[in-house]
Amino acid sequence: MIIQNQFDLVVLGATPGGLAAAVAAARLGKRSLILERTPFIGGLPANGLGATDIATRGTTGGIFLEFVQRVKAFYTGKYGPNSDQVRDCDDGYHFEPAVAERVFKSFLAEHSNIKVLLNRQFDFEPINICVQDRAIKSIQVTDLETGVPETHSGAFFLDATYEGDLIAAAGVPFFLGREGKEVYDEIGAGRIYKLWRGPECDGTTFAGDNAVQSYNYRLCLTDDPKLRVEIKKPENYNREEFALLVDDVKSGRHTGVDVMKLSKEQVEENIKRANKNLRPVPEFLCGIHRLSSMVKLPNQKVDGNNQHFAFISTDLPEENWPYPTSGWAWRDAFAKRLRSYTEGLFYFAQNDPELPQWFRMECAKWGWAKDEYIENGHFPRQMYVREGRRMKGKYIFTAKDALPLKNGRPPIHKDSITASHYALDSHAVRKREPGRAHLDGFLSYPCAPYTVPYGVMVPDAPISNLLAPVPVSASHIGFSTLRMEPCWMALGQAAGVAAAICLEDKVATSEINITKLQQQLLKQGAVLFYDSKLWEESNAVKFVEIQLRGLEGKSSD
């Protein structure tokens, strides 16, 4: 059975970027269809990423800022303005997974011209896309509940997937892996071993390769006995995967720069202490914090991410390299493998007799939150795909676009569609290697608030009606800052507005009137150029004026 539908905009992926695109287009009167493979909307913020990745609040506005404000309004309305929940939501930037999903649904409920179809799988083979006269006419998906294929047509298409499946099917060129330093002369490019918050170390060659940064699950954990669900031993438990953790815990070794102060004699003494059930000195990572970094969320929950200072944590490097270009059967198998690994890590830490008793007892205080992901055993339904395909677009964003010049600011893109700010940040690509200070590719370098040009969403291919706000055009290091959800939401909003303008003006994506696009984004509250004065400015006219002057390279004084 084939179902034909006609929409102004077809969005593949109900990620925050995809949702923002549909909402932005809906506000301009356009009818959108969102096709989502899972039974849920919201991507990673609705699956554990509750600690918003943004270095300078105020650099990203628009629909993302509305999302943050609605989060705070929810906690204020339910618990009161002076409640612990409002305090712990940190002005709306920290939230529980279920609250993120609820807020995203509130956006959709306001727009009858947005239709969402869940459990729709798009397989990126060319047979599932129809391109005529340099325009996508339709795509075919499979209803996973019935197995029935469906064809959906539209005037405009957006790739809002973490994987970049639509651009691949459309024949748009893309990048995978890491560029060597010689390609763009970027900081942190290629193969690199770097102590966390410390120097680059032995083994660093800066050579490019096909390595993909690791994925994990952003975990919703709690130590509240009334809310905690026990972490059980997974079916395919393999103790050997975690055995080296025993020596790390006993010795006090870690991957941060402070490990340089840990002498051989102190390591030996720490091992003796461990045999007496005593903590290492100094104790850099205690208990659960050796397994996972923890950011407090409302209602005694935390967002548990990979621990940057540990050799063994919730990331699973190397095994995910085939993921971006593999079919869904392989991807699903890897997701299952990653879940088993994650459950096994926590089970090991809580139960293995080789670990010091104090460590096991501290880890045993933690478990899954019983009111999250109830239908999935309280485990996140979606893993953190940090990087898939990266489209080759009209503009390739690199580290240099985020690093300040002599004037203290990164390059200003006059065709900016959003400002943003997060460190150049990539997770590991290889597992632990003997003699290395850290895992290959695990790095972070500070940058400054920057502008993102429109061209990162525009394919460098003869497709006139396609934008890619999530698998954007960037080097591996450039992508490492763009890949944060606030930026993706802002790019999604820009893509939705751009699609509406292209349809109204009957022009291809590469022919859009940038000034018209920017004016509409500013009307929707977007931040195209960040100045610290914006954070203090409540006058709407002045708010816009500061940005426009900034994009022209002029002072806001």
Backbone hydrogen bonds, N-H to C=O, Kabsch-Sander energy under -0.5 kcal/mol:
donor,donor_aa,acceptor,acceptor_aa,energy
4,Q,2,I,-0.5
5,N,3,I,-0.5
7,F,5,N,-0.5
7,F,153,S,-1.2
8,D,31,R,-1.4
9,L,31,R,-2.0
10,V,156,F,-2.7
11,V,9,L,-0.5
11,V,33,L,-3.5
12,L,10,V,-0.5
12,L,158,L,-2.5
13,G,11,V,-0.8
13,G,35,L,-2.7
19,L,15,T,-2.8
20,A,16,P,-2.5
21,A,17,G,-1.7
22,A,18,G,-2.0
23,V,19,L,-2.3
24,A,20,A,-2.6
25,A,21,A,-2.3
26,A,22,A,-2.4
27,R,23,V,-2.0
28,L,25,A,-1.1
29,G,26,A,-2.0
30,K,25,A,-2.4
32,S,30,K,-0.5
32,S,113,N,-2.6
33,L,9,L,-2.6
34,I,115,K,-3.1
35,L,11,V,-2.8
35,L,33,L,-0.5
36,E,34,I,-0.6
36,E,117,L,-2.6
42,G,14,A,-2.5
46,A,42,G,-0.8
46,A,43,G,-0.6
47,N,44,L,-2.4
48,G,45,P,-0.5
49,L,44,L,-2.2
50,G,48,G,-2.3
52,T,50,G,-0.8
52,T,93,Y,-2.1
54,I,52,T,-1.3
55,A,421,H,-2.8
56,T,421,H,-0.6
57,R,55,A,-0.5
59,T,56,T,-1.9
62,G,525,G,-2.3
64,F,61,G,-1.0
65,L,61,G,-0.7
66,E,62,G,-2.0
67,F,63,I,-2.4
68,V,64,F,-2.2
69,Q,65,L,-2.5
70,R,66,E,-2.3
71,V,67,F,-2.1
72,K,68,V,-2.1
73,A,69,Q,-2.3
74,F,70,R,-2.2
75,Y,71,V,-2.0
76,T,72,K,-2.5
77,G,73,A,-2.7
78,K,74,F,-2.3
79,Y,75,Y,-2.3
80,G,76,T,-1.8
83,S,80,G,-1.6
87,R,83,S,-1.8
88,D,84,D,-2.9
89,C,85,Q,-1.4
90,D,87,R,-1.2
91,D,86,V,-0.7
92,G,89,C,-0.7
93,Y,89,C,-0.6
93,Y,90,D,-1.3
94,H,89,C,-2.6
95,F,50,G,-1.5
100,A,96,E,-2.0
101,E,97,P,-2.2
102,R,98,A,-2.0
103,V,99,V,-2.4
104,F,100,A,-2.4
105,K,101,E,-2.2
106,S,102,R,-1.5
107,F,103,V,-1.4
108,L,104,F,-1.7
109,A,105,K,-2.4
110,E,106,S,-0.7
110,E,107,F,-0.9
111,H,108,L,-1.8
112,S,110,E,-0.5
114,I,111,H,-1.3
115,K,32,S,-2.7
117,L,34,I,-2.8
118,L,116,V,-0.5
119,N,38,T,-1.9
120,R,36,E,-2.8
121,Q,119,N,-0.6
121,Q,142,T,-2.7
123,D,121,Q,-0.6
124,F,122,F,-0.5
128,N,125,E,-2.1
129,I,126,P,-1.7
130,C,138,S,-2.7
131,V,129,I,-0.6
132,Q,135,A,-2.7
135,A,132,Q,-1.4
137,K,130,C,-3.5
138,S,130,C,-1.1
139,I,152,H,-2.2
140,Q,128,N,-2.7
141,V,150,E,-2.6
142,T,121,Q,-2.3
143,D,148,V,-2.7
144,L,119,N,-3.2
144,L,142,T,-0.8
147,G,143,D,-3.5
150,E,141,V,-3.4
151,T,3,I,-1.0
152,H,139,I,-2.7
152,H,150,E,-0.5
153,S,5,N,-2.3
154,G,137,K,-1.4
155,A,7,F,-2.0
156,F,8,D,-0.8
157,F,465,N,-2.5
158,L,10,V,-2.3
159,D,467,L,-2.3
160,A,12,L,-2.0
160,A,158,L,-0.9
168,A,164,G,-1.3
169,A,165,D,-2.1
170,A,166,L,-1.9
171,G,168,A,-1.5
172,V,167,I,-2.5
175,F,390,R,-3.7
178,R,209,D,-1.8
181,K,206,F,-2.6
183,V,180,G,-1.7
184,Y,180,G,-0.7
185,D,181,K,-1.8
189,A,186,E,-1.2
190,G,179,E,-1.0
191,R,207,A,-1.6
195,L,199,P,-2.0
196,W,255,T,-2.7
198,G,195,L,-2.7
201,C,193,Y,-3.7
204,T,201,C,-1.6
205,T,191,R,-1.3
206,F,191,R,-2.7
209,D,178,R,-1.7
214,S,428,A,-2.8
216,N,384,Y,-0.7
218,R,47,N,-0.5
219,L,217,Y,-0.8
219,L,304,G,-2.5
221,L,219,L,-0.8
221,L,302,V,-1.7
222,T,367,G,-2.2
223,D,300,Q,-0.6
227,L,224,D,-1.7
228,R,224,D,-2.3
229,V,368,W,-2.4
232,K,230,E,-0.7
237,Y,234,P,-1.3
241,E,238,N,-1.6
242,F,239,R,-1.9
243,A,239,R,-0.6
245,L,242,F,-2.0
246,V,243,A,-1.6
247,D,243,A,-0.5
248,D,244,L,-1.7
249,V,245,L,-2.7
250,K,246,V,-2.3
251,S,247,D,-2.9
252,G,248,D,-2.0
253,R,248,D,-0.5
255,T,309,F,-2.1
257,V,196,W,-1.9
259,V,256,G,-1.9
260,M,257,V,-1.7
261,K,258,D,-1.8
262,L,259,V,-1.5
263,S,261,K,-0.9
267,V,263,S,-2.0
268,E,264,K,-2.1
269,E,265,E,-2.1
270,N,266,Q,-2.5
271,I,267,V,-2.0
272,K,268,E,-1.6
273,R,269,E,-2.3
274,A,270,N,-2.5
275,N,271,I,-1.5
276,K,272,K,-0.5
276,K,273,R,-1.4
277,N,274,A,-2.0
278,L,273,R,-2.4
284,F,282,P,-1.0
286,C,284,F,-0.5
289,H,286,C,-2.0
290,R,287,G,-2.2
291,L,288,I,-1.1
292,S,288,I,-1.8
293,S,305,N,-1.9
295,V,303,D,-1.4
297,L,301,K,-3.2
301,K,297,L,-0.8
301,K,298,P,-0.5
302,V,221,L,-2.2
303,D,295,V,-2.6
304,G,219,L,-3.3
304,G,302,V,-0.7
305,N,293,S,-1.8
305,N,303,D,-0.7
307,Q,291,L,-0.6
308,H,306,N,-0.8
310,A,307,Q,-1.6
313,S,311,F,-0.5
314,T,291,L,-0.6
316,L,215,Y,-1.5
318,E,429,V,-0.6
319,E,317,P,-2.2
321,W,318,E,-1.7
323,Y,320,N,-1.9
325,T,322,P,-0.8
326,S,322,P,-0.6
326,S,323,Y,-1.6
331,R,327,G,-2.2
332,D,328,W,-2.6
333,A,329,A,-1.8
334,F,330,W,-2.3
335,A,331,R,-2.5
336,K,332,D,-2.1
337,R,333,A,-2.2
338,L,334,F,-2.9
339,R,335,A,-2.0
340,S,336,K,-2.3
341,Y,337,R,-2.5
342,T,338,L,-2.5
343,E,339,R,-2.8
344,G,340,S,-2.4
345,L,341,Y,-2.2
346,F,342,T,-1.8
347,Y,343,E,-2.3
348,F,344,G,-2.7
349,A,345,L,-2.2
350,Q,346,F,-1.8
351,N,347,Y,-1.4
351,N,348,F,-0.6
352,D,348,F,-2.7
355,L,352,D,-1.5
360,R,356,P,-2.1
361,M,357,Q,-2.6
362,E,358,W,-1.9
363,C,359,F,-2.3
364,A,360,R,-2.2
365,K,361,M,-0.5
365,K,362,E,-0.9
366,W,363,C,-1.8
367,G,222,T,-1.9
368,W,229,V,-1.7
369,A,220,C,-1.5
370,K,227,L,-2.5
370,K,368,W,-0.5
372,E,369,A,-1.6
376,N,373,Y,-1.8
377,G,374,I,-1.0
378,H,373,Y,-2.7
379,F,373,Y,-0.5
379,F,376,N,-1.1
384,Y,216,N,-3.6
385,V,383,M,-1.2
386,R,384,Y,-1.3
389,R,163,E,-1.8
390,R,175,F,-2.1
391,M,389,R,-0.5
391,M,471,P,-1.9
392,K,173,P,-2.8
393,G,391,M,-0.9
394,K,455,G,-1.0
394,K,458,V,-2.0
395,Y,455,G,-1.3
397,F,395,Y,-0.7
397,F,473,S,-1.9
401,D,398,T,-1.6
402,A,399,A,-1.8
403,L,399,A,-0.8
405,L,409,R,-2.7
408,G,405,L,-1.9
413,H,411,P,-0.6
414,K,412,I,-0.7
416,S,413,H,-1.6
417,I,452,V,-2.7
418,T,452,V,-0.7
419,A,59,T,-0.5
419,A,527,V,-2.5
420,S,450,Y,-1.8
424,L,445,Y,-2.6
425,D,423,A,-0.9
426,S,443,L,-1.8
429,V,440,D,-3.1
430,R,440,D,-1.0
436,R,433,E,-1.8
441,G,192,I,-3.1
442,F,439,L,-1.8
443,L,426,S,-2.4
443,L,441,G,-0.8
445,Y,424,L,-2.1
448,A,402,A,-2.2
450,Y,420,S,-2.5
451,T,411,P,-0.6
452,V,418,T,-2.4
454,Y,415,D,-1.4
456,V,453,P,-1.6
457,M,454,Y,-2.0
458,V,455,G,-0.7
460,D,392,K,-2.3
461,A,459,P,-1.5
463,I,461,A,-2.6
464,S,134,R,-3.3
464,S,462,P,-0.5
467,L,157,F,-1.7
468,A,457,M,-2.1
470,V,159,D,-1.3
472,V,470,V,-2.1
473,S,456,V,-2.3
474,A,472,V,-0.7
475,S,397,F,-2.4
479,F,475,S,-3.0
480,S,476,H,-1.0
481,T,478,G,-1.2
482,L,478,G,-1.3
483,R,479,F,-2.0
484,M,481,T,-0.8
487,C,484,M,-0.5
488,W,484,M,-2.4
489,M,485,E,-2.7
490,A,486,P,-2.0
491,L,487,C,-2.7
492,G,488,W,-2.5
493,Q,489,M,-2.6
494,A,490,A,-2.3
495,A,491,L,-2.3
496,G,492,G,-2.4
497,V,493,Q,-2.2
498,A,494,A,-2.7
499,A,495,A,-2.5
500,A,496,G,-1.8
501,I,497,V,-2.3
502,C,498,A,-2.8
503,L,499,A,-2.2
504,E,500,A,-2.2
505,D,501,I,-2.8
506,K,502,C,-0.9
507,V,502,C,-1.8
509,T,464,S,-1.8
511,E,508,A,-1.8
512,I,509,T,-1.0
514,I,512,I,-1.0
517,L,513,N,-2.1
518,Q,514,I,-2.9
519,Q,515,T,-2.5
520,Q,516,K,-1.9
521,L,517,L,-2.3
522,L,518,Q,-2.5
523,K,519,Q,-1.7
524,Q,520,Q,-1.4
525,G,522,L,-1.6
526,A,521,L,-2.6
528,L,526,A,-0.6
534,L,531,D,-2.5
535,W,531,D,-0.5
535,W,532,S,-0.8
536,E,533,K,-0.7
537,E,533,K,-1.1
538,S,536,E,-0.5
540,A,538,S,-0.5
543,F,539,N,-2.5
544,V,540,A,-1.9
545,E,541,V,-2.6
546,I,542,K,-2.6
547,Q,543,F,-1.0
548,L,544,V,-2.5
549,R,545,E,-2.4
550,G,546,I,-1.8
551,L,547,Q,-2.5
552,E,548,L,-1.1
553,G,550,G,-1.6
554,K,549,R,-3.0
